[in-house]
């Protein structure tokens, strides 16, 4: 075994975390950045293969498994993690913040580099715990949001675990049954269908972490609440680990996953248009962009999967950059909402450039990384996925392709909105710009967005299933496609601006099921409380009756038997020993009963 394969990348992060409590803030952040850069080095140098395997509960857990998918995840998780740590340092966060940030990153790295479902579920749960505490550190409104976040991920993790366990017992329950073998999660189908219950449970559990529609409100509720440096971390790991898990669960594609992803692209972009809170707007765009990744995985072709993971890689860069841009504005202006400050204009050129690079990347403008990966997924939806529907005669539309296209137009429109309200609308203000540290860190991430947009060939060798693909993203057809998506986005913003001006968040699903959950839980707790009181009264009453029975057993027995037997019982009571009216005294009766119960218990346990 290659020596690097024997070292889980999480070890580098754990080593840094052990140092953090005992050194100065500067050294702690420096050591952490070095550890995360070491993760990138490990990922670039480690060969494909399987590392150490340990037995747990009769199952073989592979703690390191390297293929094209896990390698790419380790590269971007480690690389962006280093940038997030550096950005947090220049935002004046303390060592405790860093410690929990490292715990979150380390658990995420474990999740995407293990080789089996049991190991993944362990990392999944630790990641949820670490990120919850990470959110709570900020206090205030983040505490309540953290509780919702914890509940959502507890439910999602439980469903995923249930799916994995059911898969284990419906598949061959051998020591290696949960290893990633390229077949995903299947199992016995639900009677009368071809659908596997294990796949449904695992898919919904993963869907919680991808912010699938209806299961997503934890994301826009949580990410805007904590410190801006915490949001920079959060935007990278949880949802992208879920995309990775979605591929492992459905490696051959899935039509439901494809259309759910495309719907998320539209839904997230639409709700982003309604937001005035900068980080809430960006949070909805995580849902939208993750939807595009899921659509690519759902298509199931080499181009779709390669495009999905290219988009995952690029998304972490430009979404992290956009959260950095919002963080700069929030730190300098002490304000989260776009309509609560005037036009910054060019008074903060660093913040403006950082925002523009991120906005053009996520919108798919040629020359930026999002253009490459979004184009790959759209091509896969157009050419590799049969979703054409005939409208009139020979005229048809490709539903999946156009769903992603509409979501992309909404993305373009919402970032026109962000830029317009932040930099152009209102009275001009002289806003302070980013500090030097944030300028350097954000500048490096922005440069990566441009490099992978112009020299996209640098990423292709690391993309899963991209070996035989011939990419030509700057062909005339692709440039024209980018042009009409941009035109559609501009039209949406210009024509919809009177409505957009009035929107302050929109009516999302949480406004329905939050009250339902509150009143439902209150009713449930009230019902449980009433049931407890009735059981308590029954137990107490029974107890007192037992006391009375022990004290005056003859009275209790006489009251329990039919009236026609009572005279015979009275005569027998006068003529037999003890206080029960039976031939056995109380003491001997208890001994006999205890013996019978012991024998019954032994039979139940051993037979």
C-alpha positions as CSV (number, residue, x, y, z in Angstrom):
1,X,0.0,0.0,0.0
2,X,1.3,3.5,-0.9
3,X,2.2,5.4,2.3
4,X,-0.1,8.3,1.4
5,X,-3.1,5.9,1.1
6,X,-2.5,4.9,4.8
7,X,-3.1,8.5,5.9
8,X,-6.6,9.8,6.0
9,X,-6.6,13.5,5.0
10,X,-8.6,14.3,8.1
11,X,-5.5,13.5,10.1
12,X,-3.9,16.8,8.9
13,X,-6.9,18.8,10.1
14,X,-7.0,17.0,13.4
15,X,-3.3,17.6,14.0
16,X,-3.9,21.3,13.4
17,X,-6.9,21.4,15.7
18,X,-4.9,19.8,18.6
19,X,-2.4,22.8,18.3
20,X,-5.0,25.5,18.1
21,X,-6.0,25.8,21.9
22,X,-2.3,26.2,23.0
23,X,-0.8,28.8,20.6
24,X,-1.5,32.4,19.7
25,X,-4.2,33.3,17.2
26,X,-1.7,34.1,14.5
27,X,0.2,30.8,14.8
28,X,-3.1,28.8,15.1
29,X,-4.4,30.2,11.8
30,X,-1.1,29.7,10.1
31,X,-0.8,26.1,11.2
32,X,-4.4,25.4,10.1
33,X,-3.8,26.9,6.6
34,X,-0.7,24.8,6.3
35,X,-2.6,21.7,7.3
36,X,-5.3,22.3,4.7
37,X,-2.8,23.1,2.0
38,X,-1.2,19.7,2.9
39,X,-4.6,18.1,2.3
40,X,-4.5,19.5,-1.3
41,X,-0.9,18.1,-1.7
42,X,-2.1,14.7,-0.4
43,X,-5.0,14.7,-2.9
44,X,-2.8,15.6,-5.8
45,X,-0.1,13.0,-5.0
46,X,-2.0,10.0,-3.6
47,X,-2.7,7.2,-6.1
48,X,-6.1,5.6,-6.6
49,X,-6.8,2.8,-4.2
50,X,-8.0,1.7,-0.9
51,X,-6.3,2.5,2.4
52,X,-6.7,1.0,5.9
53,X,-9.7,-1.1,6.7
54,X,-11.1,-1.7,10.1
55,X,-13.9,-4.0,11.4
56,X,-16.8,-2.4,13.2
57,X,-19.9,-4.4,14.2
58,X,-18.9,-7.1,11.7
59,X,-18.6,-4.7,8.8
60,X,-15.4,-3.6,7.1
61,X,-15.0,0.2,7.3
62,X,-12.6,1.6,4.7
63,X,-11.2,4.8,6.2
64,X,-9.5,5.9,2.9
65,X,-10.7,5.3,-0.6
66,X,-9.3,7.3,-3.5
67,X,-10.8,7.6,-6.9
68,X,-11.5,10.6,-9.2
69,X,-14.5,11.6,-7.1
70,X,-12.9,11.6,-3.7
71,X,-9.7,13.1,-5.1
72,X,-11.6,16.1,-6.5
73,X,-13.5,16.6,-3.3
74,X,-10.4,16.6,-1.2
75,X,-8.7,19.1,-3.5
76,X,-11.5,21.7,-3.3
77,X,-12.4,21.0,0.3
78,X,-8.8,21.5,1.4
79,X,-8.0,24.4,-0.9
80,X,-11.1,26.4,-0.1
81,X,-10.8,25.5,3.6
82,X,-7.4,27.2,3.6
83,X,-8.9,30.4,2.0
84,X,-11.8,30.3,4.5
85,X,-9.4,30.1,7.5
86,X,-7.3,33.0,6.1
87,X,-10.4,35.1,5.6
88,X,-11.6,34.3,9.1
89,X,-8.2,35.5,10.5
90,X,-8.6,38.9,8.8
91,X,-12.2,39.1,10.2
92,X,-10.7,38.9,13.7
93,X,-12.3,35.6,14.7
94,X,-10.8,33.8,17.7
95,X,-9.2,30.4,18.2
96,X,-12.5,28.8,19.4
97,X,-14.1,29.8,16.1
98,X,-11.1,28.3,14.3
99,X,-11.3,25.1,16.3
100,X,-14.9,24.4,15.4
101,X,-14.3,25.4,11.8
102,X,-11.6,22.8,11.6
103,X,-13.9,20.2,13.2
104,X,-16.5,21.0,10.5
105,X,-13.9,20.8,7.7
106,X,-12.3,17.6,9.1
107,X,-15.6,15.8,9.3
108,X,-16.5,16.9,5.8
109,X,-13.2,15.6,4.5
110,X,-13.8,12.2,6.2
111,X,-17.2,12.0,4.7
112,X,-16.0,12.3,1.1
113,X,-12.8,10.2,1.4
114,X,-14.1,7.0,3.2
115,X,-14.9,4.0,1.1
116,X,-18.2,2.7,2.5
117,X,-21.7,3.9,3.6
118,X,-21.1,3.2,7.3
119,X,-18.0,5.5,7.3
120,X,-19.9,8.1,5.3
121,X,-22.8,8.1,7.8
122,X,-20.4,8.6,10.7
123,X,-18.8,11.6,9.0
124,X,-22.2,12.9,8.1
125,X,-23.3,13.0,11.7
126,X,-20.1,14.5,13.0
127,X,-20.3,17.1,10.3
128,X,-23.8,18.0,11.4
129,X,-22.8,18.3,15.1
130,X,-19.7,20.3,14.4
131,X,-21.5,22.7,12.1
132,X,-24.3,23.2,14.6
133,X,-21.9,24.2,17.4
134,X,-20.1,26.3,14.8
135,X,-23.3,28.3,14.2
136,X,-24.1,28.5,17.9
137,X,-20.8,30.2,18.6
138,X,-22.1,33.4,17.2
139,X,-24.9,33.7,19.7
140,X,-28.0,35.8,19.3
141,X,-30.3,34.9,16.4
142,X,-27.8,32.2,15.4
143,X,-28.8,30.1,18.4
144,X,-32.4,29.6,17.4
145,X,-31.4,29.1,13.8
146,X,-28.8,26.5,15.0
147,X,-31.6,24.5,16.8
148,X,-33.6,24.4,13.6
149,X,-30.5,23.4,11.6
150,X,-29.7,20.6,14.1
151,X,-33.3,19.2,14.0
152,X,-33.3,19.2,10.2
153,X,-29.9,17.4,10.0
154,X,-30.9,15.0,12.7
155,X,-33.9,14.0,10.7
156,X,-32.0,13.8,7.4
157,X,-29.2,11.8,9.0
158,X,-31.7,9.4,10.6
159,X,-33.4,8.8,7.2
160,X,-30.0,8.2,5.5
161,X,-29.0,5.8,8.2
162,X,-32.3,4.0,7.9
163,X,-31.8,3.6,4.2
164,X,-28.3,2.3,4.6
165,X,-29.4,-0.2,7.3
166,X,-32.3,-1.4,5.2
167,X,-30.0,-1.7,2.2
168,X,-27.6,-3.8,4.3
169,X,-30.3,-6.3,5.3
170,X,-32.0,-6.5,1.9
171,X,-28.7,-6.9,0.1
172,X,-26.1,-9.6,1.0
173,X,-25.4,-8.7,4.7
174,X,-21.6,-9.5,4.4
175,X,-18.7,-7.6,5.9
176,X,-18.2,-5.7,2.6
177,X,-21.9,-5.1,1.8
178,X,-21.7,-1.3,2.4
179,X,-18.6,-0.7,0.3
180,X,-18.9,1.7,-2.6
181,X,-18.9,-0.7,-5.6
182,X,-20.5,1.5,-8.2
183,X,-24.0,0.1,-7.9
184,X,-25.4,2.7,-5.4
185,X,-28.1,2.0,-2.9
186,X,-30.7,-0.4,-4.1
187,X,-32.4,-3.3,-2.3
188,X,-35.8,-5.1,-2.4
189,X,-38.5,-3.0,-4.1
190,X,-41.7,-1.9,-2.5
191,X,-44.4,-4.5,-3.3
192,X,-46.1,-3.6,-6.6
193,X,-43.4,-1.1,-7.6
194,X,-39.8,-1.0,-8.9
195,X,-38.8,1.5,-6.2
196,X,-36.5,0.4,-3.4
197,X,-37.5,1.7,0.0
198,X,-33.8,1.8,1.0
199,X,-33.1,4.1,-1.9
200,X,-36.1,6.3,-1.1
201,X,-35.0,6.7,2.6
202,X,-31.4,7.4,1.7
203,X,-32.4,9.8,-1.1
204,X,-34.7,11.8,1.1
205,X,-32.0,11.9,3.9
206,X,-29.4,13.1,1.4
207,X,-32.1,15.5,0.0
208,X,-32.3,17.3,3.3
209,X,-28.6,18.2,3.1
210,X,-28.9,19.2,-0.6
211,X,-31.7,21.6,0.4
212,X,-34.2,19.8,-1.8
213,X,-37.5,21.8,-2.2
214,X,-39.6,21.4,0.9
215,X,-36.6,20.2,2.9
216,X,-34.6,23.4,2.4
217,X,-35.7,26.1,4.8
218,X,-32.8,25.3,7.2
219,X,-30.4,26.7,4.7
220,X,-31.7,30.3,4.1
221,X,-32.6,30.5,7.8
222,X,-29.2,29.5,9.1
223,X,-26.5,30.8,6.8
224,X,-27.3,34.5,7.2
225,X,-27.4,34.3,11.0
226,X,-23.8,33.6,12.3
227,X,-20.6,35.7,11.9
228,X,-19.8,36.4,8.3
229,X,-16.6,34.2,8.6
230,X,-18.8,31.3,9.7
231,X,-21.0,31.7,6.6
232,X,-17.9,31.5,4.4
233,X,-17.2,28.1,5.8
234,X,-20.8,26.9,5.7
235,X,-21.4,27.7,2.1
236,X,-18.8,25.1,1.0
237,X,-19.2,21.8,2.8
238,X,-22.6,20.5,3.8
239,X,-24.5,20.8,0.5
240,X,-21.5,19.7,-1.6
241,X,-20.9,16.6,0.6
242,X,-24.6,15.8,0.0
243,X,-24.1,16.1,-3.8
244,X,-21.2,13.7,-3.5
245,X,-23.4,11.3,-1.5
246,X,-26.1,11.6,-4.1
247,X,-23.7,10.4,-6.8
248,X,-22.7,7.4,-4.6
249,X,-26.3,6.6,-4.1
250,X,-27.4,6.9,-7.7
251,X,-24.2,6.5,-9.8
252,X,-26.2,5.5,-12.9
253,X,-28.4,8.5,-12.9
254,X,-32.0,8.9,-11.8
255,X,-34.8,10.7,-13.7
256,X,-36.5,11.9,-10.4
257,X,-33.2,13.3,-9.2
258,X,-32.7,15.1,-12.6
259,X,-36.1,16.9,-12.5
260,X,-35.9,17.6,-8.8
261,X,-32.5,19.2,-9.4
262,X,-33.8,21.3,-12.3
263,X,-36.8,22.4,-10.2
264,X,-34.4,23.5,-7.4
265,X,-32.5,25.6,-10.0
266,X,-35.7,27.6,-10.7
267,X,-37.1,27.6,-7.1
268,X,-33.8,28.8,-5.5
269,X,-33.2,31.5,-8.2
270,X,-36.8,32.7,-7.9
271,X,-36.6,33.1,-4.1
272,X,-33.2,34.7,-4.4
273,X,-34.9,37.5,-6.5
274,X,-37.2,38.2,-3.6
275,X,-34.5,38.7,-0.9
276,X,-33.1,41.9,0.5
277,X,-30.8,40.2,3.0
278,X,-27.5,39.7,1.1
279,X,-26.6,36.3,2.7
280,X,-30.2,35.0,2.5
281,X,-30.1,35.8,-1.3
282,X,-26.8,33.9,-1.6
283,X,-28.2,31.0,0.4
284,X,-31.1,30.5,-2.0
285,X,-28.6,30.5,-4.8
286,X,-26.8,27.6,-3.1
287,X,-30.1,25.6,-3.5
288,X,-30.3,26.7,-7.1
289,X,-26.8,25.8,-8.0
290,X,-26.9,22.5,-6.1
291,X,-30.0,21.7,-8.2
292,X,-27.9,22.1,-11.4
293,X,-25.4,19.6,-9.9
294,X,-28.1,17.1,-9.0
295,X,-29.6,17.5,-12.5
296,X,-26.2,16.5,-14.0
297,X,-25.9,13.5,-11.7
298,X,-29.5,12.6,-12.5
299,X,-28.8,12.6,-16.3
300,X,-26.2,9.9,-15.5
301,X,-24.1,10.3,-18.7
302,X,-20.3,10.9,-18.5
303,X,-20.8,14.5,-19.6
304,X,-23.6,15.1,-17.0
305,X,-21.6,13.6,-14.1
306,X,-18.3,15.4,-15.1
307,X,-20.3,18.6,-15.5
308,X,-22.0,18.2,-12.1
309,X,-18.6,17.7,-10.3
310,X,-17.0,20.5,-12.3
311,X,-19.9,22.7,-11.2
312,X,-19.5,21.6,-7.6
313,X,-15.8,22.6,-7.8
314,X,-16.4,25.9,-9.4
315,X,-19.4,26.7,-7.2
316,X,-17.4,26.4,-4.0
317,X,-15.0,29.0,-5.5
318,X,-17.5,31.6,-6.7
319,X,-20.1,31.0,-3.9
320,X,-17.3,31.4,-1.3
321,X,-16.2,34.5,-3.1
322,X,-19.7,36.0,-3.1
323,X,-20.1,35.3,0.7
324,X,-16.7,37.0,1.1
325,X,-18.0,40.0,-0.9
326,X,-21.1,40.2,1.3
327,X,-19.0,39.8,4.4
328,X,-16.8,42.7,3.4
329,X,-19.9,44.9,3.0
330,X,-21.5,43.7,6.3
331,X,-18.2,44.2,8.3
332,X,-17.8,47.7,6.9
333,X,-21.4,48.9,6.9
334,X,-22.7,46.9,9.8
335,X,-25.8,46.1,7.8
336,X,-27.1,42.9,6.2
337,X,-29.9,44.2,4.0
338,X,-29.5,45.7,0.6
339,X,-32.2,48.3,1.1
340,X,-30.8,49.7,4.3
341,X,-27.8,51.5,2.9
342,X,-27.1,53.8,0.0
343,X,-25.2,53.2,-3.2
344,X,-21.5,52.2,-2.6
345,X,-20.6,52.9,-6.2
346,X,-16.9,52.8,-6.8
347,X,-16.0,54.0,-3.2
348,X,-15.2,50.4,-2.4
349,X,-13.5,49.1,-5.5
350,X,-12.1,45.9,-4.0
351,X,-15.6,44.9,-2.8
352,X,-17.0,45.8,-6.2
353,X,-14.4,43.7,-8.1
354,X,-14.8,40.7,-5.8
355,X,-18.6,40.9,-6.2
356,X,-18.4,41.2,-10.0
357,X,-16.1,38.2,-10.5
358,X,-18.4,36.1,-8.3
359,X,-21.5,37.3,-9.9
360,X,-20.3,36.8,-13.4
361,X,-19.0,33.3,-12.5
362,X,-22.3,32.1,-11.0
363,X,-24.2,33.7,-13.8
364,X,-22.2,31.7,-16.5
365,X,-20.6,34.7,-18.2
366,X,-17.9,33.5,-20.7
367,X,-14.4,33.8,-19.3
368,X,-15.5,32.7,-15.8
369,X,-15.6,29.2,-14.4
370,X,-19.3,28.9,-14.0
371,X,-19.7,29.3,-17.8
372,X,-17.7,26.1,-18.3
373,X,-19.4,23.8,-15.8
374,X,-23.0,25.1,-16.3
375,X,-22.5,24.6,-20.0
376,X,-21.5,21.0,-19.5
377,X,-24.6,20.2,-17.5
378,X,-26.9,22.0,-19.9
379,X,-25.3,20.1,-22.9
380,X,-25.8,16.8,-21.0
381,X,-29.5,17.7,-20.4
382,X,-29.9,18.7,-24.0
383,X,-28.2,15.8,-25.7
384,X,-28.0,12.9,-23.2
385,X,-31.4,13.0,-21.6
386,X,-34.6,12.2,-23.4
387,X,-37.0,14.8,-22.0
388,X,-38.3,16.2,-25.3
389,X,-42.1,17.0,-25.4
390,X,-43.8,17.6,-28.7
391,X,-45.8,20.9,-28.7
392,X,-47.1,21.4,-32.2
393,X,-46.2,19.3,-35.3
394,X,-42.4,18.8,-35.3
395,X,-41.8,21.5,-32.7
396,X,-40.7,20.2,-29.3
397,X,-38.9,21.4,-26.3
398,X,-36.4,19.7,-24.0
399,X,-38.0,20.1,-20.6
400,X,-35.0,19.4,-18.4
401,X,-32.8,21.7,-20.5
402,X,-35.2,24.6,-20.4
403,X,-35.8,24.2,-16.7
404,X,-32.1,24.6,-16.1
405,X,-32.1,27.5,-18.6
406,X,-34.9,29.3,-16.7
407,X,-33.1,28.8,-13.4
408,X,-29.9,30.3,-15.0
409,X,-31.8,33.3,-16.2
410,X,-33.2,33.8,-12.7
411,X,-29.6,33.6,-11.4
412,X,-28.5,36.3,-13.8
413,X,-31.4,38.5,-12.8
414,X,-30.8,38.1,-9.1
415,X,-27.2,39.1,-9.3
416,X,-28.1,42.2,-11.4
417,X,-30.4,42.9,-8.5
418,X,-27.6,42.4,-5.9
419,X,-25.2,44.7,-7.8
420,X,-27.8,47.3,-8.5
421,X,-29.0,47.7,-4.9
422,X,-25.6,47.4,-3.4
423,X,-23.6,49.7,-5.7
424,X,-26.0,51.9,-7.7
425,X,-29.4,52.4,-5.9
426,X,-30.0,55.1,-3.4
427,X,-27.9,58.0,-2.1
428,X,-24.2,57.6,-2.8
429,X,-22.2,56.8,0.4
430,X,-18.5,56.7,1.1
431,X,-18.1,53.1,2.2
432,X,-14.8,51.8,3.6
433,X,-13.3,49.1,1.5
434,X,-11.9,45.7,2.4
435,X,-8.8,45.4,4.5
436,X,-5.6,44.3,2.9
437,X,-5.9,40.7,4.2
438,X,-9.4,40.2,2.8
439,X,-8.3,41.8,-0.5
440,X,-5.5,39.3,-0.9
441,X,-7.6,36.2,0.1
442,X,-10.7,37.2,-2.0
443,X,-8.4,38.2,-4.8
444,X,-6.8,34.8,-4.9
445,X,-10.2,33.1,-5.0
446,X,-11.4,35.5,-7.7
447,X,-8.3,34.7,-9.7
448,X,-9.1,31.0,-9.5
449,X,-12.6,31.7,-10.9
450,X,-11.0,33.4,-13.9
451,X,-8.2,30.9,-14.4
452,X,-10.6,27.9,-14.5
453,X,-12.9,29.9,-16.8
454,X,-10.2,30.7,-19.3
455,X,-7.9,27.8,-18.9
456,X,-10.5,25.2,-18.1
457,X,-8.2,22.4,-19.4
458,X,-6.4,22.6,-16.0
459,X,-9.4,21.2,-14.2
460,X,-10.4,18.6,-16.8
461,X,-7.8,15.9,-15.8
462,X,-9.2,15.9,-12.3
463,X,-12.9,15.6,-13.3
464,X,-14.6,12.2,-12.9
465,X,-15.5,10.5,-16.2
466,X,-14.0,13.3,-18.3
467,X,-11.3,11.2,-19.9
468,X,-13.1,10.7,-23.3
469,X,-14.9,14.0,-23.5
470,X,-14.2,16.5,-26.1
471,X,-15.1,19.9,-24.7
472,X,-15.5,23.1,-26.8
473,X,-17.1,25.5,-24.4
474,X,-16.2,28.6,-26.5
475,X,-17.9,27.4,-29.7
476,X,-20.3,29.8,-31.3
477,X,-23.3,27.9,-30.2
478,X,-22.2,28.0,-26.5
479,X,-21.5,31.7,-26.7
480,X,-24.9,32.3,-28.3
481,X,-26.5,30.2,-25.5
482,X,-24.7,32.3,-22.9
483,X,-26.0,35.4,-24.7
484,X,-29.7,34.5,-24.6
485,X,-29.4,33.4,-21.0
486,X,-28.0,36.8,-20.1
487,X,-30.6,38.5,-22.2
488,X,-33.3,36.6,-20.4
489,X,-31.9,37.5,-17.0
490,X,-31.7,41.2,-18.0
491,X,-35.3,41.1,-19.2
492,X,-36.5,39.4,-16.0
493,X,-34.9,42.1,-13.9
494,X,-35.9,45.1,-16.0
495,X,-39.5,44.0,-16.5
496,X,-39.9,42.6,-13.0
497,X,-38.2,45.5,-11.1
498,X,-41.4,47.2,-10.0
499,X,-42.4,43.9,-8.3
500,X,-38.8,43.1,-7.1
501,X,-38.6,46.5,-5.4
502,X,-41.5,45.5,-3.2
503,X,-40.4,42.0,-2.3
504,X,-38.9,41.4,1.1
505,X,-38.4,37.6,1.2
506,X,-41.5,36.0,-0.3
507,X,-43.7,33.3,1.2
508,X,-41.6,30.2,1.5
509,X,-42.6,26.7,2.8
510,X,-41.2,27.4,6.3
511,X,-44.0,29.9,6.8
512,X,-46.4,27.0,6.5
513,X,-44.7,24.2,8.3
514,X,-43.1,26.3,11.0
515,X,-46.5,27.1,12.5
516,X,-47.6,23.5,11.8
517,X,-44.6,22.2,13.6
518,X,-45.1,24.6,16.5
519,X,-48.8,23.9,17.1
520,X,-48.4,20.3,16.2
521,X,-45.6,19.8,18.8
522,X,-47.6,21.8,21.3
523,X,-50.7,19.6,20.7
524,X,-48.5,16.5,20.9
525,X,-46.8,17.6,24.1
526,X,-50.2,18.5,25.6
527,X,-51.6,15.1,24.6
528,X,-48.5,13.4,26.0
529,X,-48.9,15.4,29.2
530,X,-52.5,14.5,29.6
531,X,-51.7,10.8,28.9
532,X,-48.9,11.0,31.5
533,X,-51.3,12.4,34.1
534,X,-53.8,9.7,33.4
535,X,-51.2,7.0,33.6
536,X,-49.8,8.6,36.8
537,X,-53.3,8.6,38.3
538,X,-53.8,5.0,37.4
539,X,-50.4,4.0,38.8
540,X,-50.9,5.9,42.0
541,X,-54.5,4.5,42.4
542,X,-53.3,1.0,41.7
543,X,-50.5,1.4,44.2
544,X,-52.9,2.4,47.0
545,X,-55.2,-0.4,46.1
546,X,-52.2,-2.8,46.3
547,X,-51.3,-1.4,49.7
548,X,-54.9,-1.9,50.9
549,X,-54.8,-5.4,49.5
550,X,-51.6,-6.3,51.3
551,X,-52.9,-4.7,54.5
552,X,-56.4,-6.4,54.4
553,X,-56.2,-9.1,51.7
554,X,-59.4,-10.8,52.7
555,X,-61.4,-7.6,52.2
556,X,-59.9,-7.2,48.7
557,X,-60.5,-10.8,47.7
558,X,-64.1,-10.7,49.1
559,X,-64.8,-7.6,47.0
560,X,-63.4,-9.1,43.9
561,X,-65.4,-12.4,43.8
562,X,-69.0,-12.8,42.8
563,X,-71.6,-12.1,45.5
564,X,-72.9,-15.7,45.4
565,X,-69.4,-17.0,46.5
566,X,-69.0,-14.6,49.4
567,X,-70.7,-16.7,52.1
568,X,-68.6,-19.7,51.1
569,X,-65.5,-17.5,51.2
570,X,-66.3,-16.2,54.7
571,X,-66.7,-19.8,56.0
572,X,-63.4,-20.8,54.4
573,X,-61.7,-17.7,55.7
574,X,-62.7,-18.6,59.3
575,X,-61.4,-22.1,58.9
576,X,-58.0,-21.6,57.0
577,X,-54.7,-20.1,58.2
578,X,-53.3,-16.8,57.1
579,X,-55.0,-13.6,56.1
580,X,-56.0,-14.4,52.5
581,X,-58.6,-17.0,53.0
582,X,-56.4,-19.4,51.0
583,X,-54.4,-22.4,52.1
584,X,-51.1,-20.5,51.5
585,X,-50.1,-17.6,53.7
586,X,-49.0,-14.3,52.2
587,X,-45.3,-14.9,52.6
588,X,-45.4,-18.3,50.9
589,X,-47.6,-16.9,48.2
590,X,-45.0,-14.2,47.3
591,X,-42.2,-16.8,47.2
592,X,-44.2,-19.0,44.8
593,X,-45.1,-16.1,42.6
594,X,-41.4,-15.0,42.4
595,X,-40.4,-18.5,41.5
596,X,-42.9,-18.7,38.7
597,X,-41.8,-15.3,37.3
598,X,-38.1,-16.4,37.4
599,X,-38.8,-19.5,35.4
600,X,-40.9,-17.6,32.9
601,X,-38.1,-15.0,32.5
602,X,-35.5,-17.7,32.0
603,X,-37.6,-19.4,29.3
604,X,-38.1,-16.0,27.5
605,X,-34.3,-15.3,27.5
606,X,-32.9,-18.6,26.5
607,X,-35.4,-20.3,24.3
